[in-house]
Amino acid sequence: MRFTTINPRDIAVPKLHGYLLGSIGPRPIAFVSTIDEEGNHNLSPYSFFNVFSANPPIAIFSPARRGRDNTTKHTYENAKATMEAVINVVNYDIVQQMSLSSTEYAKGVNEFEKAGLTPIASEIVRPMRVKESPVQLECTVREVVELGTEGGAGNLIISEVKLIHINEDVLDENGRVDQTKIDLVGRMGGNWYVRAHGEAMFEVAKPLTTLGIGVDRIPYDIRHSTILTGNDLGQLGNVEALPDETDVNEFRLLELADLFVEYEDQSAELEMELHKKAHEYLASGQVNEAWKTLLSFNN
């Protein structure tokens, strides 16, 4: 395995920008609506964005200074002047219109109209919401942190969420946002995006209330398997206790008997086949079965 090492000080900003955006993603997209002091509406997307606190509810996005001429974005100027913004999330249904709105239109041009999106009045702040967005966050700007004065420097718009508007079509029966319905998109490098939909999504159990044994406690021959992956080991290390010997022996007799018969005199081949079987179990989330398969080799 070989790595290319890059010192940010040694390359041009556009190239550095490409490395960073190509490596860090997918990034959520803040589709930000602002208003200037003359009442002109502006709408533009930013993928330097995330939520950073729930109490208080804080979202931060960053309209960076343009690399080519060191000018600032209208969103940055408006948010700094009025201290208000609406952050609309972007789903697949509006991704093309969102992209169109990022065109460098002149100051005062209404991107709602250019992108064909529907502005609806906010309840607390002056910027409009995007009706087509499944979730809209009305925000006041708590602070603007300017990270530099040269092209490519970020400007952190630290925003406090005052109201959240959620399209009920994306809620589940418990009133939570259903990740299979909201159909979000994320920004990648270059012209690439990713759609959080279908097989692109998967669940990973959070070890919040459990204390996994850790990869370091996995037996050496399993930990250094040529079949099992790092993800496999992560699942195996997330159990609190190993199956007991009785369960392992019963599983061996009921589920693995054919393998032990077929490879009765081929120890190395049997171990490899058991690791393949465990890998299959782990791919379907059957961690206990995987452990019993692996432990059966020495039982």
C-alpha positions in Angstrom: 0.0 0.0 0.0 1.5 3.3 -1.1 0.4 6.8 -0.1 0.9 10.2 -1.8 1.7 12.8 0.8 0.7 16.4 0.1 1.6 19.5 2.0 -1.2 22.1 1.4 1.3 24.9 1.3 3.0 23.3 -1.7 0.1 23.1 -4.2 -2.3 25.6 -5.8 -5.6 26.3 -4.0 -7.8 24.9 -6.8 -5.9 21.6 -6.7 -6.0 21.5 -2.9 -9.7 22.2 -3.2 -10.2 19.2 -5.5 -8.3 16.9 -3.1 -10.3 18.0 -0.1 -13.7 17.8 -1.8 -12.9 14.6 -3.6 -11.9 12.9 -0.3 -14.4 14.3 2.2 -17.9 13.3 1.3 -20.7 12.8 0.8 -21.4 16.2 2.2 -24.9 17.3 3.1 -26.1 20.3 1.2 -27.5 23.5 2.7 -29.8 25.2 0.2 -29.7 28.6 1.7 -32.2 31.4 1.2 -31.2 34.9 2.3 -32.4 38.4 1.7 -30.3 41.6 1.3 -31.0 45.0 2.9 -33.0 46.1 -0.2 -35.3 43.1 0.1 -33.9 41.1 -2.8 -34.1 37.3 -2.3 -31.1 35.0 -2.9 -30.9 31.2 -3.0 -27.8 29.2 -3.3 -26.4 25.7 -2.2 -23.4 25.0 0.0 -21.9 21.7 0.8 -19.5 23.0 3.5 -22.4 22.4 5.9 -23.5 20.3 8.9 -25.4 20.4 12.2 -23.2 20.9 15.2 -25.4 21.1 18.3 -28.9 20.1 19.4 -29.1 22.2 22.5 -29.0 24.9 21.3 -29.8 23.7 17.8 -26.9 25.0 15.7 -26.2 24.5 12.0 -23.1 25.9 10.3 -22.5 26.5 6.6 -19.7 28.2 4.8 -19.9 30.3 1.7 -16.2 30.4 0.9 -14.4 33.3 -0.9 -14.1 32.6 -4.6 -10.8 31.1 -5.5 -10.5 32.7 -8.9 -10.9 36.3 -7.9 -11.2 36.4 -4.1 -14.7 37.9 -4.2 -17.4 36.9 -1.7 -20.8 35.2 -2.2 -24.1 37.1 -2.0 -25.2 34.6 0.7 -22.3 35.6 2.9 -22.9 39.3 2.4 -26.7 38.9 3.0 -26.3 36.7 6.1 -23.8 39.1 7.6 -25.9 42.1 6.9 -29.3 40.8 8.1 -28.3 38.0 10.4 -31.0 35.7 9.1 -31.1 32.6 6.8 -33.3 29.7 5.9 -31.5 26.3 5.4 -33.5 24.0 3.1 -32.4 20.4 2.7 -31.9 18.9 -0.7 -33.5 15.7 -1.9 -33.4 13.9 -5.2 -36.5 15.6 -6.6 -34.9 19.1 -6.6 -31.2 18.3 -7.1 -31.1 19.6 -10.7 -32.9 22.8 -9.8 -30.6 23.2 -6.8 -27.6 22.9 -9.1 -29.0 25.5 -11.5 -29.4 28.0 -8.7 -25.6 27.8 -8.1 -25.1 29.7 -11.3 -23.2 33.0 -10.7 -26.2 35.3 -11.4 -25.7 39.0 -10.8 -26.6 40.6 -7.4 -30.4 41.1 -7.1 -31.3 38.2 -9.5 -33.9 36.0 -7.8 -32.7 32.3 -8.0 -36.1 31.1 -6.9 -37.3 32.3 -10.3 -34.3 31.1 -12.2 -34.5 27.6 -10.7 -38.3 27.4 -11.0 -38.7 26.8 -7.2 -41.6 28.0 -5.1 -40.8 30.6 -2.4 -43.1 30.5 0.7 -43.0 32.9 3.6 -41.2 32.0 6.8 -42.8 32.6 10.2 -39.9 34.2 12.1 -37.3 35.3 9.6 -37.5 37.4 6.4 -35.8 35.0 3.9 -38.2 32.7 2.1 -38.4 28.9 2.3 -38.2 26.5 -0.6 -41.6 24.8 -0.7 -40.3 21.8 -2.6 -37.6 21.1 0.1 -38.8 18.4 2.5 -37.3 20.1 5.5 -36.7 23.9 6.0 -34.9 25.4 8.9 -35.6 29.1 9.9 -32.4 30.4 11.4 -30.9 33.5 13.0 -27.2 34.0 12.6 -25.4 34.0 15.9 -21.9 34.7 14.5 -19.9 34.9 11.3 -16.4 33.6 11.5 -14.1 34.6 8.7 -11.3 32.0 8.3 -9.1 34.0 6.0 -8.8 36.9 3.5 -7.5 35.0 0.5 -9.4 33.1 -2.3 -10.8 29.8 -1.0 -11.1 30.9 2.6 -14.2 29.9 4.4 -16.8 32.0 6.2 -18.6 30.1 8.9 -22.2 31.2 9.2 -23.1 29.9 12.7 -26.9 29.7 12.6 -29.4 28.9 15.4 -32.4 27.0 14.3 -35.6 28.8 15.4 -38.2 26.8 13.6 -38.2 23.5 11.7 -40.8 22.8 8.9 -41.0 19.1 7.9 -43.1 17.8 5.0 -45.3 15.1 6.7 -44.8 12.9 3.7 -41.3 12.0 4.9 -42.3 11.1 8.4 -42.9 7.6 9.6 -45.7 6.3 11.8 -43.9 7.5 15.0 -43.4 11.1 13.6 -39.7 10.6 12.9 -38.0 11.4 9.6 -38.0 8.2 7.6 -34.6 7.9 5.9 -36.2 5.8 3.1 -38.7 8.5 2.3 -36.7 11.7 2.5 -34.4 10.6 -0.4 -31.5 13.0 0.4 -28.6 13.7 -1.8 -25.0 14.5 -0.9 -22.2 16.3 -2.6 -19.1 14.5 -3.8 -16.0 15.8 -5.7 -16.2 17.4 -9.1 -19.7 17.0 -10.7 -20.6 14.0 -8.6 -23.4 13.5 -6.1 -24.7 10.6 -4.2 -28.3 9.6 -3.6 -29.2 8.2 -0.1 -31.7 5.7 -1.5 -32.2 2.0 -1.9 -29.1 -0.2 -1.7 -26.9 2.9 -1.1 -28.2 3.0 2.5 -27.4 0.5 5.2 -27.7 0.3 9.0 -24.9 0.0 11.6 -25.8 -0.8 15.1 -24.6 2.0 17.5 -22.7 0.6 20.6 -24.2 3.3 22.9 -25.4 1.0 25.7 -23.2 -2.0 25.1 -19.5 -2.6 25.8 -18.0 -4.6 22.9 -15.1 -6.9 23.5 -13.1 -5.1 20.8 -11.1 -6.4 17.9 -8.1 -6.9 20.2 -9.9 -9.6 22.1 -10.7 -11.6 19.0 -8.6 -14.8 18.8 -5.4 -14.4 16.7 -6.3 -16.8 13.9 -9.7 -15.1 13.4 -8.3 -11.5 13.7 -5.6 -12.3 11.0 -8.0 -14.1 8.6 -7.4 -13.7 4.9 -11.1 -14.0 4.4 -12.6 -11.7 7.0 -12.6 -7.9 6.3 -12.1 -5.0 8.7 -15.9 -4.5 8.7 -16.3 -8.1 9.6 -13.9 -7.7 12.5 -15.7 -4.6 13.6 -19.0 -6.5 13.9 -17.3 -9.4 15.7 -15.7 -7.0 18.2 -19.0 -5.3 18.9 -20.4 -8.2 20.9 -20.3 -8.1 24.7 -19.7 -11.8 25.2 -18.9 -14.9 23.0 -21.4 -17.8 22.6 -20.8 -20.5 25.2 -19.3 -23.9 24.3 -22.7 -25.7 24.4 -24.2 -23.3 21.8 -21.2 -23.6 19.6 -21.3 -27.4 19.6 -25.0 -27.5 18.9 -24.6 -25.1 16.0 -21.8 -27.2 14.6 -23.9 -30.3 14.7 -27.0 -28.7 13.2 -25.7 -26.1 10.8 -22.1 -27.0 10.0 -22.0 -30.8 9.9 -21.7 -31.0 6.1 -18.6 -28.8 6.1 -16.9 -30.8 8.8 -17.6 -34.1 6.9 -16.5 -32.7 3.6 -13.2 -31.4 4.9 -12.6 -34.0 7.7 -9.0 -34.5 6.9 -8.2 -31.0 5.5 -7.8 -28.7 8.4 -6.6 -25.6 6.6 -9.3 -25.9 4.0 -11.9 -26.4 6.7 -10.8 -23.3 8.5 -11.0 -21.2 5.3 -14.5 -22.5 4.5 -15.7 -21.7 8.0 -14.3 -18.2 7.6 -16.2 -17.8 4.3 -19.3 -19.0 6.0 -18.9 -16.5 8.8 -18.3 -13.8 6.3 -21.6 -14.6 4.7 -23.4 -14.5 8.0 -21.8 -11.1 8.8 -22.9 -9.7 5.5 -26.5 -10.4 6.5 -26.0 -9.1 10.1 -26.0 -12.5 11.7 -23.2 -11.9 14.1 -23.9 -14.6 16.7 -24.1 -17.2 13.9 -20.8 -15.9 12.6 -19.1 -16.3 16.0 -20.5 -19.8 16.5 -19.1 -20.7 13.0 -15.7 -19.4 13.7 -15.4 -20.9 17.2 -16.5 -24.3 16.0 -13.2 -24.8 14.3 -11.3 -25.5 17.5 -14.2 -27.1 19.4 
